[in-house]
Amino acid sequence: MEIKLSVLIAENKTTIAFNDHQDVINILDNSESITLDRPVVYILLKNNIITSIGKSSVGTFKSELDFHKIITIAPSWDIELNYLVQQFITEAIENDIKLATIPELETKIPTSYEKTVTAYKDQVLLVLETFGYHLKHHEEPKKAKSKPAKARHKWTKEVSQIEFSIDTRESKATALWHKRNEMLLKAGATMMAEPPLNKDGSLGFSAKMGQRIREDHQDKVKNFVTTEDIILKSVNEVGLFLYFGGTNSWLELVDANGKTLNEWTVV
């Protein structure tokens, strides 16, 4: 992927313009007043760690959160902000970034539009990564003991034929990793009825994501039991849909001989 950019660097602000479009990315230090002349998707950072992602309208930017830097993304007219911010939030959560808040978003990106907004999100991520901003944590390793790398899993044709059972956290189901980017959840799956709450009675990030995935498939669920086969995007989505996460789902999918999906696929 090649992207032509024009870059202007000032003391407290870096402006990155896409040469072929009207898109502009601004990276600004937190100051007393930040004025937006276009609606934007924003990313707040504190100590170079992403803490919040959202959208803001024209005018003076206001946030109750403490932040040191803000990245604003003003796309061209054909990119819908609601869907773009949803893509960035999903990307952050999948990379284990703990956001301070999750705004109310559209629950379903139209299939005809998803490819366009995903491609644009990937372009912006490439630009931000080039300038040193990543949608994942970069923590210094501990001197006494280094942190093990996150496990990777490989899909194979052999694995695609295996039915895995799930029996955990009030849910029971059968699932297959039948395609590289798809999990098939068979009809008759029992779902955890109520999401677990935080100590203060609020919904956690996993619970909110699980609810949104359930809303996308609500026409295939009755009384917390699935009435049709459902296609989900990943093992993590299966866990969020069935029992709002809270455990390593790679270890919860078990074949008829007691071998986990993790054991079958871990690299």
MIDOSE-1310 file (N, C-alpha, C; in nm, 2 decimals, decimal comma, always signed):
residues 267
meik	+0,08/-0,12/+0,00/+0,00/+0,00/+0,00/+0,09/+0,12/+0,00; +0,06/+0,22/-0,09/+0,13/+0,34/-0,10/+0,03/+0,46/-0,08; +0,07/+0,55/+0,01/-0,02/+0,67/+0,03/+0,06/+0,79/+0,02; +0,02/+0,89/-0,06/+0,09/+1,02/-0,08/+0,04/+1,11/+0,02
lsvl	+0,13/+1,18/+0,10/+0,09/+1,26/+0,21/+0,16/+1,40/+0,20; +0,10/+1,50/+0,25/+0,16/+1,63/+0,28/+0,16/+1,65/+0,43; +0,28/+1,68/+0,48/+0,29/+1,69/+0,63/+0,35/+1,83/+0,67; +0,28/+1,89/+0,77/+0,32/+2,01/+0,82/+0,34/+1,99/+0,97
iaen	+0,47/+2,02/+1,02/+0,50/+1,99/+1,16/+0,52/+2,13/+1,23; +0,44/+2,16/+1,33/+0,46/+2,28/+1,41/+0,50/+2,23/+1,56; +0,51/+2,33/+1,64/+0,56/+2,30/+1,78/+0,46/+2,21/+1,85; +0,33/+2,24/+1,85/+0,23/+2,16/+1,92/+0,13/+2,09/+1,83
ktti	+0,16/+2,08/+1,70/+0,06/+2,03/+1,61/+0,13/+1,97/+1,49; +0,09/+1,85/+1,45/+0,13/+1,79/+1,32/+0,01/+1,77/+1,24; +0,01/+1,82/+1,11/-0,10/+1,80/+1,02/-0,06/+1,71/+0,91; -0,14/+1,61/+0,88/-0,11/+1,51/+0,78/-0,23/+1,51/+0,68
afnd	-0,20/+1,55/+0,56/-0,31/+1,56/+0,46/-0,29/+1,46/+0,35; -0,39/+1,39/+0,31/-0,39/+1,29/+0,20/-0,39/+1,37/+0,07; -0,29/+1,35/-0,01/-0,28/+1,43/-0,13/-0,40/+1,41/-0,23; -0,45/+1,28/-0,24/-0,55/+1,25/-0,33/-0,69/+1,28/-0,29
hqdv	-0,71/+1,32/-0,16/-0,84/+1,34/-0,10/-0,84/+1,46/-0,02; -0,95/+1,49/+0,05/-0,96/+1,60/+0,14/-0,94/+1,55/+0,29; -0,90/+1,43/+0,30/-0,88/+1,38/+0,44/-0,76/+1,44/+0,51; -0,78/+1,47/+0,64/-0,68/+1,53/+0,72/-0,67/+1,47/+0,86
inil	-0,54/+1,43/+0,90/-0,52/+1,39/+1,03/-0,44/+1,49/+1,11; -0,49/+1,53/+1,22/-0,41/+1,63/+1,31/-0,37/+1,56/+1,44; -0,25/+1,58/+1,48/-0,20/+1,53/+1,61/-0,16/+1,65/+1,69; -0,23/+1,67/+1,80/-0,22/+1,80/+1,88/-0,19/+1,77/+2,02
dnse	-0,10/+1,85/+2,08/-0,08/+1,84/+2,23/-0,21/+1,90/+2,29; -0,24/+1,85/+2,41/-0,35/+1,91/+2,48/-0,32/+2,05/+2,52; -0,41/+2,14/+2,49/-0,40/+2,28/+2,52/-0,53/+2,33/+2,58; -0,53/+2,46/+2,62/-0,65/+2,51/+2,69/-0,77/+2,51/+2,59
sitl	-0,75/+2,52/+2,46/-0,86/+2,52/+2,37/-0,82/+2,45/+2,24; -0,90/+2,35/+2,20/-0,88/+2,28/+2,07/-1,01/+2,31/+1,99; -1,00/+2,37/+1,88/-1,11/+2,41/+1,80/-1,12/+2,32/+1,67; -1,23/+2,26/+1,65/-1,25/+2,17/+1,53/-1,33/+2,24/+1,43
drpv	-1,28/+2,24/+1,30/-1,36/+2,31/+1,19/-1,43/+2,21/+1,11; -1,42/+2,08/+1,14/-1,49/+1,97/+1,07/-1,53/+1,86/+1,18; -1,63/+1,79/+1,15/-1,66/+1,67/+1,24/-1,55/+1,57/+1,22; -1,51/+1,51/+1,33/-1,39/+1,42/+1,33/-1,41/+1,30/+1,42
vyil	-1,34/+1,19/+1,39/-1,31/+1,08/+1,48/-1,19/+1,12/+1,56; -1,19/+1,11/+1,70/-1,08/+1,14/+1,77/-1,02/+1,03/+1,85; -0,90/+1,03/+1,88/-0,83/+0,94/+1,97/-0,75/+1,01/+2,08; -0,78/+0,99/+2,20/-0,71/+1,05/+2,31/-0,60/+0,96/+2,37
lknn	-0,49/+1,03/+2,40/-0,38/+0,95/+2,45/-0,33/+1,02/+2,58; -0,29/+0,94/+2,68/-0,23/+0,98/+2,80/-0,10/+0,90/+2,82; +0,01/+0,97/+2,83/+0,14/+0,90/+2,84/+0,16/+0,81/+2,72; +0,12/+0,85/+2,60/+0,13/+0,77/+2,48/+0,05/+0,64/+2,48
iits	-0,05/+0,63/+2,57/-0,14/+0,52/+2,58/-0,28/+0,56/+2,54; -0,34/+0,50/+2,44/-0,48/+0,53/+2,40/-0,58/+0,51/+2,51; -0,66/+0,61/+2,55/-0,75/+0,60/+2,66/-0,90/+0,61/+2,61; -0,92/+0,68/+2,49/-1,06/+0,70/+2,45/-1,06/+0,72/+2,30
igks	-1,17/+0,67/+2,24/-1,20/+0,69/+2,10/-1,34/+0,73/+2,08; -1,37/+0,83/+2,00/-1,50/+0,88/+1,98/-1,51/+0,97/+1,86; -1,63/+1,04/+1,85/-1,64/+1,14/+1,74/-1,69/+1,27/+1,80; -1,65/+1,38/+1,73/-1,69/+1,51/+1,78/-1,73/+1,60/+1,67
svgt	-1,82/+1,69/+1,70/-1,88/+1,78/+1,60/-1,79/+1,91/+1,59; -1,83/+2,00/+1,51/-1,75/+2,12/+1,49/-1,76/+2,21/+1,61; -1,65/+2,28/+1,65/-1,65/+2,37/+1,76/-1,54/+2,34/+1,86; -1,55/+2,39/+1,98/-1,45/+2,36/+2,08/-1,46/+2,22/+2,13
fkse	-1,35/+2,15/+2,13/-1,35/+2,01/+2,18/-1,34/+2,01/+2,33; -1,43/+1,93/+2,38/-1,44/+1,91/+2,53/-1,44/+1,77/+2,57; -1,37/+1,73/+2,68/-1,36/+1,60/+2,73/-1,34/+1,60/+2,88; -1,41/+1,52/+2,95/-1,39/+1,51/+3,09/-1,27/+1,42/+3,13
ldfh	-1,21/+1,36/+3,03/-1,10/+1,27/+3,05/-0,97/+1,35/+3,05; -0,87/+1,31/+3,13/-0,74/+1,37/+3,13/-0,66/+1,31/+3,01; -0,60/+1,40/+2,93/-0,52/+1,34/+2,82/-0,41/+1,44/+2,79; -0,30/+1,39/+2,73/-0,19/+1,47/+2,69/-0,19/+1,50/+2,54
kiit	-0,25/+1,42/+2,46/-0,25/+1,44/+2,32/-0,38/+1,39/+2,26; -0,42/+1,45/+2,15/-0,54/+1,41/+2,07/-0,50/+1,40/+1,93; -0,55/+1,29/+1,87/-0,54/+1,27/+1,72/-0,68/+1,28/+1,66; -0,70/+1,37/+1,57/-0,83/+1,39/+1,50/-0,82/+1,34/+1,36
iaps	-0,92/+1,27/+1,31/-0,93/+1,22/+1,18/-1,05/+1,27/+1,11; -1,03/+1,36/+1,01/-1,14/+1,42/+0,93/-1,14/+1,36/+0,80; -1,23/+1,26/+0,77/-1,23/+1,19/+0,64/-1,30/+1,27/+0,54; -1,29/+1,23/+0,41/-1,37/+1,29/+0,30/-1,52/+1,26/+0,32
wdie	-1,60/+1,32/+0,24/-1,75/+1,32/+0,26/-1,80/+1,18/+0,25; -1,74/+1,09/+0,18/-1,80/+0,96/+0,15/-1,77/+0,86/+0,26; -1,70/+0,90/+0,37/-1,68/+0,81/+0,48/-1,77/+0,85/+0,60; -1,85/+0,76/+0,64/-1,95/+0,78/+0,75/-1,88/+0,77/+0,88
lnyl	-1,88/+0,88/+0,96/-1,81/+0,89/+1,09/-1,86/+0,78/+1,19; -1,99/+0,76/+1,19/-2,04/+0,66/+1,29/-1,98/+0,52/+1,26; -1,97/+0,48/+1,14/-1,91/+0,35/+1,11/-1,76/+0,35/+1,13; -1,69/+0,46/+1,09/-1,55/+0,47/+1,11/-1,51/+0,46/+1,26
vqqf	-1,58/+0,53/+1,34/-1,54/+0,53/+1,49/-1,57/+0,39/+1,54; -1,67/+0,32/+1,49/-1,70/+0,18/+1,53/-1,58/+0,09/+1,49; -1,53/+0,11/+1,37/-1,42/+0,03/+1,33/-1,29/+0,05/+1,42; -1,27/+0,17/+1,45/-1,15/+0,20/+1,54/-1,17/+0,14/+1,68
itea	-1,29/+0,16/+1,74/-1,31/+0,10/+1,87/-1,30/-0,05/+1,87; -1,36/-0,11/+1,77/-1,35/-0,26/+1,76/-1,20/-0,30/+1,75; -1,12/-0,23/+1,66/-0,98/-0,26/+1,65/-0,91/-0,25/+1,78; -0,94/-0,14/+1,86/-0,87/-0,12/+1,99/-0,90/-0,23/+2,08
iend	-1,03/-0,27/+2,09/-1,07/-0,37/+2,19/-1,01/-0,51/+2,15; -1,00/-0,54/+2,02/-0,94/-0,66/+1,98/-0,79/-0,67/+2,01; -0,73/-0,55/+2,03/-0,59/-0,54/+2,07/-0,57/-0,51/+2,22; -0,68/-0,54/+2,29/-0,67/-0,54/+2,44/-0,65/-0,40/+2,50
ikla	-0,69/-0,30/+2,42/-0,68/-0,16/+2,48/-0,81/-0,13/+2,56; -0,78/-0,09/+2,68/-0,89/-0,06/+2,78/-0,93/+0,08/+2,76; -1,04/+0,10/+2,70/-1,10/+0,24/+2,68/-1,17/+0,29/+2,80; -1,16/+0,41/+2,83/-1,23/+0,47/+2,95/-1,38/+0,46/+2,93
tipe	-1,43/+0,49/+2,81/-1,57/+0,49/+2,78/-1,59/+0,43/+2,64; -1,71/+0,37/+2,61/-1,74/+0,33/+2,48/-1,87/+0,40/+2,44; -1,87/+0,49/+2,34/-1,99/+0,56/+2,31/-2,10/+0,47/+2,24; -2,22/+0,51/+2,25/-2,33/+0,44/+2,18/-2,30/+0,45/+2,03
letk	-2,30/+0,33/+1,96/-2,27/+0,33/+1,82/-2,37/+0,26/+1,74; -2,37/+0,27/+1,61/-2,45/+0,19/+1,52/-2,41/+0,04/+1,54; -2,50/-0,05/+1,54/-2,47/-0,19/+1,58/-2,43/-0,27/+1,45; -2,47/-0,22/+1,33/-2,44/-0,30/+1,21/-2,40/-0,21/+1,10
ipts	-2,28/-0,24/+1,05/-2,23/-0,17/+0,93/-2,29/-0,24/+0,81; -2,35/-0,17/+0,71/-2,41/-0,24/+0,59/-2,30/-0,31/+0,52; -2,33/-0,43/+0,48/-2,24/-0,52/+0,41/-2,18/-0,45/+0,29; -2,26/-0,37/+0,21/-2,21/-0,31/+0,09/-2,11/-0,20/+0,12
yekt	-2,11/-0,15/+0,25/-2,02/-0,04/+0,29/-1,90/-0,08/+0,37; -1,91/-0,20/+0,43/-1,81/-0,24/+0,52/-1,67/-0,25/+0,46; -1,66/-0,29/+0,33/-1,53/-0,30/+0,27/-1,46/-0,16/+0,25; -1,55/-0,06/+0,22/-1,49/+0,07/+0,20/-1,44/+0,13/+0,33
vtay	-1,52/+0,12/+0,44/-1,48/+0,18/+0,56/-1,36/+0,11/+0,63; -1,36/-0,03/+0,61/-1,25/-0,10/+0,66/-1,12/-0,07/+0,59; -1,12/-0,05/+0,46/-1,00/-0,01/+0,38/-0,95/+0,12/+0,42; -1,05/+0,22/+0,45/-1,01/+0,35/+0,49/-0,94/+0,34/+0,63
kdqv	-1,00/+0,27/+0,72/-0,95/+0,25/+0,86/-0,81/+0,20/+0,85; -0,78/+0,10/+0,76/-0,65/+0,04/+0,75/-0,55/+0,14/+0,70; -0,59/+0,23/+0,61/-0,50/+0,33/+0,56/-0,46/+0,43/+0,67; -0,56/+0,47/+0,75/-0,53/+0,56/+0,86/-0,44/+0,50/+0,96
llvl	-0,46/+0,37/+0,99/-0,38/+0,30/+1,09/-0,23/+0,29/+1,04; -0,22/+0,27/+0,91/-0,08/+0,26/+0,85/-0,01/+0,40/+0,87; -0,08/+0,51/+0,84/-0,02/+0,64/+0,86/+0,01/+0,66/+1,00; -0,08/+0,63/+1,10/-0,05/+0,66/+1,24/+0,06/+0,57/+1,29
etfg	+0,07/+0,45/+1,24/+0,18/+0,36/+1,29/+0,31/+0,41/+1,23; +0,31/+0,47/+1,12/+0,43/+0,53/+1,06/+0,48/+0,64/+1,14; +0,39/+0,71/+1,20/+0,43/+0,83/+1,29/+0,44/+0,79/+1,44; +0,43/+0,66/+1,46/+0,46/+0,60/+1,60/+0,34/+0,59/+1,69
yhlk	+0,22/+0,59/+1,63/+0,10/+0,57/+1,71/+0,03/+0,44/+1,67; +0,02/+0,35/+1,77/-0,03/+0,22/+1,74/-0,16/+0,19/+1,83; -0,25/+0,12/+1,77/-0,37/+0,08/+1,84/-0,35/-0,05/+1,92; -0,24/-0,04/+2,00/-0,21/-0,15/+2,09/-0,11/-0,10/+2,20
hhee	-0,11/-0,17/+2,31/-0,02/-0,12/+2,42/+0,13/-0,16/+2,38; +0,22/-0,07/+2,42/+0,36/-0,10/+2,40/+0,43/-0,08/+2,54; +0,42/-0,18/+2,62/+0,47/-0,17/+2,76/+0,62/-0,22/+2,76; +0,70/-0,15/+2,84/+0,83/-0,20/+2,86/+0,83/-0,33/+2,93
pkka	+0,91/-0,43/+2,89/+0,91/-0,56/+2,95/+0,97/-0,55/+3,09; +0,93/-0,63/+3,18/+0,98/-0,63/+3,32/+1,12/-0,69/+3,31; +1,21/-0,63/+3,39/+1,35/-0,68/+3,39/+1,36/-0,82/+3,45; +1,28/-0,85/+3,55/+1,30/-0,98/+3,62/+1,25/-1,09/+3,53
kskp	+1,13/-1,06/+3,46/+1,07/-1,17/+3,38/+1,00/-1,11/+3,26; +1,04/-1,15/+3,14/+0,97/-1,10/+3,02/+0,83/-1,16/+3,00; +0,75/-1,08/+2,94/+0,61/-1,13/+2,92/+0,60/-1,22/+2,80; +0,54/-1,33/+2,81/+0,53/-1,43/+2,69/+0,45/-1,37/+2,58
akar	+0,49/-1,40/+2,46/+0,42/-1,35/+2,34/+0,28/-1,41/+2,34; +0,19/-1,33/+2,28/+0,05/-1,37/+2,27/+0,04/-1,49/+2,17; -0,04/-1,59/+2,21/-0,05/-1,71/+2,13/-0,11/-1,68/+1,99; -0,06/-1,75/+1,89/-0,12/-1,74/+1,75/-0,18/-1,87/+1,72
hkwt	-0,29/-1,87/+1,64/-0,36/-1,99/+1,61/-0,37/-2,00/+1,46; -0,35/-2,12/+1,40/-0,36/-2,15/+1,26/-0,48/-2,23/+1,22; -0,55/-2,18/+1,13/-0,67/-2,26/+1,08/-0,62/-2,36/+0,97; -0,68/-2,48/+0,98/-0,64/-2,59/+0,88/-0,77/-2,65/+0,83
kevs	-0,77/-2,72/+0,72/-0,88/-2,79/+0,67/-0,93/-2,90/+0,76; -0,83/-2,96/+0,82/-0,86/-3,07/+0,92/-0,94/-3,02/+1,04; -0,90/-2,90/+1,09/-0,97/-2,84/+1,20/-1,11/-2,80/+1,16; -1,13/-2,76/+1,04/-1,26/-2,71/+0,99/-1,37/-2,82/+1,00
qief	-1,33/-2,94/+1,00/-1,43/-3,05/+1,01/-1,47/-3,10/+1,15; -1,40/-3,04/+1,25/-1,42/-3,09/+1,39/-1,53/-3,01/+1,46; -1,62/-3,08/+1,52/-1,72/-3,01/+1,61/-1,66/-2,99/+1,75; -1,67/-2,87/+1,80/-1,62/-2,84/+1,93/-1,74/-2,81/+2,03
sidt	-1,74/-2,86/+2,14/-1,84/-2,84/+2,24/-1,80/-2,73/+2,34; -1,90/-2,65/+2,38/-1,88/-2,54/+2,48/-1,97/-2,57/+2,60; -1,92/-2,57/+2,72/-2,00/-2,58/+2,84/-1,94/-2,50/+2,95; -1,97/-2,37/+2,95/-1,91/-2,29/+3,05/-2,00/-2,16/+3,07
resk	-1,99/-2,11/+3,19/-2,06/-1,98/+3,23/-2,20/-1,97/+3,18; -2,28/-2,08/+3,22/-2,42/-2,09/+3,19/-2,46/-2,10/+3,04; -2,36/-2,14/+2,96/-2,39/-2,16/+2,82/-2,34/-2,29/+2,77; -2,41/-2,35/+2,67/-2,38/-2,48/+2,61/-2,40/-2,46/+2,46
atal	-2,30/-2,51/+2,38/-2,31/-2,49/+2,24/-2,22/-2,59/+2,16; -2,24/-2,59/+2,03/-2,15/-2,66/+1,95/-2,10/-2,57/+1,84; -1,97/-2,56/+1,81/-1,92/-2,47/+1,71/-1,81/-2,53/+1,63; -1,80/-2,48/+1,50/-1,69/-2,52/+1,41/-1,62/-2,40/+1,36
whkr	-1,49/-2,41/+1,36/-1,40/-2,31/+1,29/-1,40/-2,35/+1,14; -1,51/-2,33/+1,07/-1,53/-2,39/+0,94/-1,46/-2,32/+0,83; -1,43/-2,19/+0,85/-1,36/-2,11/+0,75/-1,25/-2,03/+0,82; -1,15/-1,98/+0,75/-1,04/-1,91/+0,81/-1,09/-1,79/+0,89
neml	-1,19/-1,72/+0,84/-1,24/-1,60/+0,91/-1,38/-1,61/+0,96; -1,43/-1,74/+0,98/-1,56/-1,76/+1,02/-1,57/-1,87/+1,12; -1,65/-1,85/+1,22/-1,69/-1,96/+1,32/-1,84/-1,98/+1,30; -1,88/-2,11/+1,29/-2,02/-2,15/+1,27/-2,07/-2,20/+1,41
lkag	-2,17/-2,13/+1,46/-2,23/-2,17/+1,59/-2,36/-2,24/+1,55; -2,37/-2,37/+1,59/-2,49/-2,45/+1,55/-2,61/-2,41/+1,63; -2,73/-2,42/+1,56/-2,86/-2,39/+1,62/-2,87/-2,47/+1,75; -2,95/-2,42/+1,85/-2,97/-2,49/+1,97/-2,87/-2,45/+2,08
atmm	-2,79/-2,35/+2,06/-2,69/-2,31/+2,16/-2,76/-2,23/+2,27; -2,73/-2,26/+2,39/-2,78/-2,19/+2,51/-2,69/-2,08/+2,55; -2,74/-1,96/+2,57/-2,67/-1,84/+2,60/-2,68/-1,80/+2,74; -2,57/-1,74/+2,80/-2,58/-1,68/+2,93/-2,69/-1,57/+2,93
aepp	-2,78/-1,57/+3,02/-2,90/-1,48/+3,01/-2,86/-1,34/+3,04; -2,79/-1,32/+3,15/-2,76/-1,18/+3,19/-2,61/-1,15/+3,20; -2,57/-1,04/+3,15/-2,42/-1,01/+3,15/-2,37/-0,98/+3,29; -2,25/-1,02/+3,32/-2,19/-0,99/+3,46/-2,17/-0,84/+3,46
lnkd	-2,18/-0,78/+3,58/-2,16/-0,64/+3,60/-2,03/-0,61/+3,68; -1,98/-0,49/+3,66/-1,87/-0,44/+3,74/-1,91/-0,43/+3,89; -1,81/-0,40/+3,97/-1,85/-0,38/+4,11/-1,94/-0,27/+4,14; -1,93/-0,16/+4,05/-2,02/-0,05/+4,07/-2,16/-0,07/+4,00
gslg	-2,18/-0,19/+3,95/-2,31/-0,21/+3,89/-2,32/-0,18/+3,74; -2,21/-0,13/+3,68/-2,21/-0,09/+3,54/-2,17/-0,21/+3,45; -2,19/-0,20/+3,32/-2,15/-0,30/+3,23/-2,00/-0,28/+3,19; -1,93/-0,39/+3,18/-1,79/-0,39/+3,14/-1,78/-0,38/+2,99
fsak	-1,66/-0,37/+2,94/-1,63/-0,36/+2,79/-1,68/-0,49/+2,72; -1,65/-0,61/+2,78/-1,68/-0,73/+2,72/-1,84/-0,75/+2,71; -1,90/-0,71/+2,82/-2,05/-0,72/+2,82/-2,11/-0,63/+2,72; -2,06/-0,51/+2,70/-2,12/-0,42/+2,60/-2,09/-0,48/+2,46
mgqr	-1,97/-0,53/+2,43/-1,95/-0,59/+2,30/-2,04/-0,71/+2,28; -2,06/-0,80/+2,38/-2,14/-0,91/+2,37/-2,29/-0,87/+2,34; -2,34/-0,77/+2,40/-2,47/-0,72/+2,37/-2,49/-0,68/+2,23; -2,39/-0,61/+2,18/-2,39/-0,56/+2,04/-2,39/-0,67/+1,94
ired	-2,31/-0,77/+1,97/-2,31/-0,89/+1,88/-2,45/-0,96/+1,88; -2,51/-0,97/+2,00/-2,64/-1,03/+2,02/-2,74/-0,95/+1,94; -2,74/-0,82/+1,94/-2,83/-0,74/+1,87/-2,83/-0,77/+1,72; -2,71/-0,80/+1,67/-2,69/-0,82/+1,53/-2,76/-0,95/+1,49
hqdk	-2,78/-1,05/+1,58/-2,84/-1,18/+1,55/-2,96/-1,21/+1,63; -3,03/-1,10/+1,67/-3,15/-1,12/+1,76/-3,26/-1,19/+1,69; -3,27/-1,19/+1,56/-3,37/-1,26/+1,49/-3,35/-1,41/+1,49; -3,24/-1,46/+1,53/-3,21/-1,60/+1,54/-3,20/-1,65/+1,68
vknf	-3,25/-1,58/+1,77/-3,25/-1,62/+1,91/-3,39/-1,61/+1,98; -3,43/-1,71/+2,06/-3,55/-1,70/+2,13/-3,53/-1,76/+2,27; -3,56/-1,68/+2,37/-3,54/-1,72/+2,51/-3,40/-1,77/+2,54; -3,30/-1,69/+2,48/-3,16/-1,72/+2,50/-3,11/-1,85/+2,45
vtte	-3,18/-1,90/+2,34/-3,14/-2,02/+2,27/-3,15/-1,99/+2,12; -3,04/-2,02/+2,05/-3,03/-1,99/+1,91/-3,13/-2,08/+1,83; -3,20/-2,03/+1,74/-3,29/-2,11/+1,66/-3,24/-2,14/+1,52; -3,13/-2,08/+1,48/-3,06/-2,11/+1,35/-2,91/-2,11/+1,37
diil	-2,84/-2,17/+1,27/-2,70/-2,16/+1,27/-2,66/-2,01/+1,26; -2,55/-1,97/+1,33/-2,51/-1,83/+1,32/-2,36/-1,83/+1,29; -2,33/-1,74/+1,20/-2,19/-1,72/+1,16/-2,13/-1,60/+1,23; -2,02/-1,63/+1,30/-1,94/-1,52/+1,38/-1,80/-1,51/+1,32
ksvn	-1,74/-1,40/+1,35/-1,61/-1,37/+1,29/-1,49/-1,44/+1,35; -1,50/-1,47/+1,48/-1,38/-1,52/+1,55/-1,42/-1,60/+1,67; -1,32/-1,67/+1,73/-1,34/-1,74/+1,85/-1,38/-1,64/+1,96; -1,32/-1,53/+1,96/-1,35/-1,43/+2,07/-1,50/-1,38/+2,05
evgl	-1,55/-1,37/+1,93/-1,69/-1,33/+1,91/-1,78/-1,44/+1,96; -1,74/-1,56/+1,94/-1,83/-1,67/+2,00/-1,84/-1,66/+2,15; -1,72/-1,64/+2,22/-1,73/-1,62/+2,36/-1,81/-1,50/+2,41; -1,79/-1,39/+2,34/-1,87/-1,27/+2,37/-2,02/-1,29/+2,35
flyf	-2,05/-1,36/+2,24/-2,19/-1,38/+2,21/-2,26/-1,48/+2,31; -2,19/-1,58/+2,34/-2,25/-1,69/+2,43/-2,25/-1,65/+2,58; -2,13/-1,60/+2,63/-2,12/-1,58/+2,77/-2,04/-1,45/+2,81; -2,04/-1,35/+2,72/-1,98/-1,22/+2,74/-1,84/-1,23/+2,78
ggtn	-1,77/-1,33/+2,72/-1,62/-1,34/+2,74/-1,59/-1,37/+2,89; -1,48/-1,31/+2,93/-1,44/-1,33/+3,07/-1,35/-1,45/+3,09; -1,32/-1,53/+2,99/-1,23/-1,64/+3,00/-1,17/-1,66/+2,86; -1,07/-1,75/+2,85/-1,00/-1,77/+2,73/-1,08/-1,87/+2,65
swle	-1,15/-1,82/+2,55/-1,24/-1,91/+2,47/-1,17/-2,02/+2,39; -1,04/-2,00/+2,36/-0,97/-2,10/+2,29/-0,96/-2,23/+2,38; -0,97/-2,21/+2,51/-0,96/-2,33/+2,60/-1,10/-2,39/+2,63; -1,21/-2,31/+2,59/-1,34/-2,36/+2,62/-1,40/-2,44/+2,51
lvda	-1,35/-2,44/+2,39/-1,40/-2,52/+2,28/-1,32/-2,65/+2,28; -1,39/-2,76/+2,31/-1,33/-2,89/+2,33/-1,39/-3,00/+2,24; -1,31/-3,08/+2,18/-1,36/-3,18/+2,09/-1,41/-3,31/+2,17; -1,45/-3,41/+2,10/-1,51/-3,53/+2,16/-1,41/-3,60/+2,25
ngkt	-1,28/-3,58/+2,22/-1,18/-3,65/+2,30/-1,12/-3,56/+2,41; -1,18/-3,44/+2,43/-1,12/-3,36/+2,53/-1,01/-3,27/+2,49; -0,98/-3,26/+2,36/-0,87/-3,18/+2,31/-0,93/-3,04/+2,28; -0,86/-2,94/+2,33/-0,92/-2,80/+2,31/-0,88/-2,75/+2,17
lnew	-0,96/-2,65/+2,13/-0,92/-2,58/+2,00/-0,79/-2,52/+2,01; -0,75/-2,47/+2,12/-0,61/-2,42/+2,14/-0,51/-2,52/+2,11; -0,53/-2,64/+2,16/-0,43/-2,75/+2,14/-0,42/-2,79/+1,99; -0,53/-2,78/+1,92/-0,54/-2,82/+1,78/-0,47/-2,71/+1,69
tvv	-0,47/-2,59/+1,73/-0,43/-2,48/+1,64/-0,32/-2,39/+1,68; -0,28/-2,39/+1,81/-0,18/-2,30/+1,86/-0,05/-2,32/+1,78; +0,02/-2,20/+1,75/+0,15/-2,20/+1,68/+0,25/-2,17/+1,78
